[in-house]
Amino acid sequence: MARAFICGLKGCALTQDERLFLRDAEPWGVILFKRNVESRKQLFALTSDIREALGSRQAPVLVDQEGGRVQRLGPPHWRAYPPAARFEHLDATDAMRERLAWLGGRLIAHDLREVGVTIDCSPVLDAPARGSHDVIGDRAYSRDPWTVAHLGRAVANGLLAGGVAPVMKHIPGHGRAKSDSHQELPVIVATKAELEAVDFVPFVTNADLPIAMTAHVVYAAIDPTTPATLSWTIVQDLVRGRIGFEGLLLTDDLSMKALSGSFRTRAEKAVAAGCDVVLHCNGDLDEARAVAAGAGVLTGRPAERARAALARIDAIGDFDPVDGAREFDSALAIMA
């Protein structure tokens, strides 16, 4: 039975230690980064080996393929996708911007399914505030929450149409953070009313999407001491309650410096708060073993959510990637 965690790997092929770890620890899935990507042939072989080691053809393989500066599959083997902010600034109607956002998502889905990747950690639904840290920056579709909501939905729908599950991030919103949670713990001091009016809007609007990823951020007006990932109040009252998200809830990477304590403790606290699956990305197997021990077995309601998320990508619609790429590239060039 799978355990409630996702792990990373060190390189472009499984080592024997990694193969044994996947077999014995039984993570729900594996997440890949640029260090794991060399070519189409290599990447397909890697995802196939991962599933063989896990003993499941359905085991999810994840990647962050947003476009712009967060794109793990890139040139020369894959196209360079624009950053999210590009769509808002196109000289086009809202409908055309959403069409192109959908098309970008659909093309990314084609790229990913071709090499065995089934979950994309995208779209970013954060709405950056003026003066916030640029860790989000042009990864966001807009400062306007409704524009974020609609363009993010278009990308998510494109991914789903291509058989890839989207992960909306970083719930309940990283946009006001004045520091990078990879390096330290941000504290957002906005009032609850301010958060309701802006930050939560894209997530409320897209609460029916299958998967979401938490933010390692403190929201002082809601829980002044604990980052969202580890906060029962944030997860239960806000994410599950006010926002209304009932899908699979992943943590952001537990190895980020916003969090403290042992890796087992971080995993245990995230699960206790109500996160369904915890994420550990750097490929350090000693850390990953501790995360696996703290995460426990994926069972009960979290397991149901995991199955429901994967069921959303069973059907892939008809799509000509050559025609799609031609439409996407020409429209971006004309409307720039």
N, C-alpha and C positions, 0 to 999 in steps of 0.2 A: 504493500500500500504506500502511495506517495506521501512524502512529508511536506509540510506547509512552507517550503522555501524554494527559492530559485538561486542558482549559483552561477558564477562565471568560470572561465577557463583561461589558461595562461597564453596559449598560442594557436597556431593554425591547424593543429592535429591533436587528438587526444593522446596524452601520455599514458603509460600503464597505470600510474598512480591515480590519474583522473578517471580512467576507465573503471578501476576498482572502486573508487569513491562514488561514482554515479551508481554503480551496481548496488553498493552496500548502503549508502545514505538515502537513495531514492528521492532526490528532489523532484518537485512537481514539474520543474522546467529548468532550462539553461538560458542565460542571456549572453549575447555576443557583442564584441566591441571591435574597433579597427584592428587591434592586435590579433584578432582571430580571423581576419578576412584578407585573402590574397587574390582569389579569382573565383569565377563561377564554379568551375569544376572542383576546386579545393573546398569551397564553402558547402556545396551540395554533399560532398563526401563527409565533411565534418558533421553536418546536421544528421546525416544517415547514421554515422557512427555513434552520435549522441543517443539517438533513439534505439539503436541496437543495444547499447550499454544499459539503457533504462528499461529495456524489454517492452517498449511500447511505441507503436507507430504514431500514436496520437500525442505523445509527449510534446508540450509546447516549447518552441524555440523562439526567443524574443530578441529584439534589437531596437535601438533608438535610431529611427530613420525619419527625422523631422524634415530635413532639408537645411540649407544654409550651413552654419558651423556645426550642427549636430547631425551628421550623416555618416554612418559607419560603413555603408557600401557606397563607394564613390568612384570617380574617374581613375583609371581609364576603362574599367570594366562596366561601370554603371554611370548613368547620367548624373550631372550635378543639379539637384533640385534647389529652387530658390528658398530663401528664408521665409517664414510665415508672414512677416511684415510686408513683403513684396505685394501680396494680393490686394491689400487695402489701397495701395497707391497706384494701381493700374487705372488708366484712363478708360473706364468701363462702367456699365451699370452694375448695381448690386447683384442682379441675377447672373451676369456674365462672370463677375468675380467668384461667385459661389460655384458656377459651372467649372471654372478653371481650378479652383481649390479641390472640387470633387475629382476632376481629371488627374490632378497631381496625386491625390490619394490612391486613385485606381491604378495609375502607372507604378507607384511605389509597391502596391499590393502585388502586381504582376512580377516585379523584380524579386520580391521577397519569396513568394510562393515557388518561383522557379528554382530557388536554392534551398527550399525546405524551411523557411522561416514563417511562422504562423501568427505571431503577435508583434505589433509595432507600438512602441512606447511613444505615441503621438495620437492626438494633437495636444499641444500646450494650450491650456485654457486660462492661463494667468493673464491678468490685465495690468500691465506695469503702470505704476504711479510715477509722476515726475520726481526726480531725485532718488529713485530706487536704484539698486545695484544692477549692473548690466548683465548679470548672469542669465536673466530672462531676455531683456532687450529685444532684438529683432526675431527672437524665437516666438514672440507673441504676435498675434494677428493685428492687434490694435490696442490702444489705450481705452477705447470704448467697449464696455462689456458686452453689448448686444452684437457689435461687429465680431468680437471674439467668439461669441456663442454661435453665430450663424456660419462664419467661415470654418470654425472648428468642427461644426456638425457636418459641413460639406466634405471635409477631409475624412472624417470618421466614416461617413457613408461610402465614400470611394474605397476606403480600405475594406469595409465589410463586403462591398460588391465584388471585391477581388479575393475573398476568402481569407482575409487577415483581420484579426481582432484588434481594434484600437484601444489604447490606454490613455484616458484623459488625465492630464496632470497639470499642476500639482495641487490636489484638492486639500483644503478649501481655498487655496490661492496664495501664490508666492510673489505676486506682483508688487506689493508694497515693501518687500524686504530690502533693507539697506545694506545687507551683507550677503555673501555667498554661502549657502548652507553646506557646500562641499568643504569649506574652510572653518566655519564657525556657526554658532546658533543664532539666527536672526530673531529679533523680537519686534513684532508689529504692534504699534500702540494705537492704531485707529480704533474708533468707537465701533460698537456692534452695528450701529445704524449705518456708518460709513461702509463697513464690510458688506452689509446686506445690500446696499445700493449699488455696489460695484463688484467686489471680489467674488461674491458667491453666485452672481447672476449667471455666468457661463456654465457653472456646474449644475445649478438648478435646472437650467434650460436643457441640459444634456444628461440629466440624471438617469435616463433609460439606457445609456451606453453600457456595454458589458463589463468594462474594467476601468478602475481608476487607481491612480498612484498618489500617495500622501505627500505632504510637504513637511520637511523637518523645520518647522517654524513655530515659534510661540506667538499666540494671539492673546495679548494681555487682557483684552476685554472679555475673553471667554474662559481661558485657563492661563493664569499669569505665570505659571511655573513650569509647564510641561509642553514640549513640542507636540504638534498635532499627531504625529506618528505614534506617540506613546501615551496619548491622552484619552482616557475613557470618555471624558466630557466632550471632546471634539469629535471623536469617532461616533459615539452613540447619539448624543444630543444634536450635533450639528450635521455631520456627514450622513448618518442614517436617518436622522430626524428632520431637521430644517431643510437640508438640501434634498433629501429623499432618495439618496442613492442606495439601491439594493443589490447592486452587482458585486463583482469580485474586487475586494480592496487589497491592493498591493502596497507595501511600504516603498519609499524611496530607498536607495542603497544604505544599508546599515553601517557600511564602513566610512560614511561621510563624517567629517569632524564636528558637525552640528550635534551629534550624539556622543554620549560618554558611557563609561561602564564596560564590562566585559561583553563580548559578542553574544554569549549565551544569554546574559541579562537583557541586552537590547532586544533580542528575539522574543524572549519571554514577556517583556513589557509590551511589545507591539501586539503580540497575540492576545495578551490580557486586556489590552485596550479595545480589541475588536477587529484588528487587521486580520485578513484571511490568510495571506501569504506574505512572507518576508523575503527581502531581496538582498543578496550579497554578491557584489560584482567583481572584486579584484582578482579572483582566482587563487587566493591563498587558501590552501586546503585545511590548514590548521584552524584558521578563522572559520572556514565553512563548516567544519565538523562541529564547532561550538554553536554556530547558528542552527545547524540541523538539530542538535540536541535541545536547543531552546524553543525551536519552532513546533516540534511535535508532529504527529500524524495529521494529515489533511482529512478530516472527517466531518460528519454532521452537516450543518448549514454551510460552512465554508466549502466543503466538497461539492455540495449541490450548486453553489454559485460558480465554482470552477467548471463543472460540467456544463452548466447553462452558458457560460461565456464561450466555451469551445463549440457548443452547438450552434452558435450564431454564425459560424464560418463554414458550415457544411456545404452550402451551395455557392458556386461561383458563376456569375452571370457571363453571358457572351461579351467578348471585348476583343477588338483588334488593336494590339499594342502599337503597331506601326502607324495606323491612322490616328490613334490617340496621341502619340508622341508628336506627330506632325501638327495636329490641332493645338496642342499645348504650347509647343515651341513657337509657332507662328503667332499665336495670340499674345504671348508674353512679349515677343519682339515688337509687334504692332502697337500694343497698348502701353508700352513702357513710358 
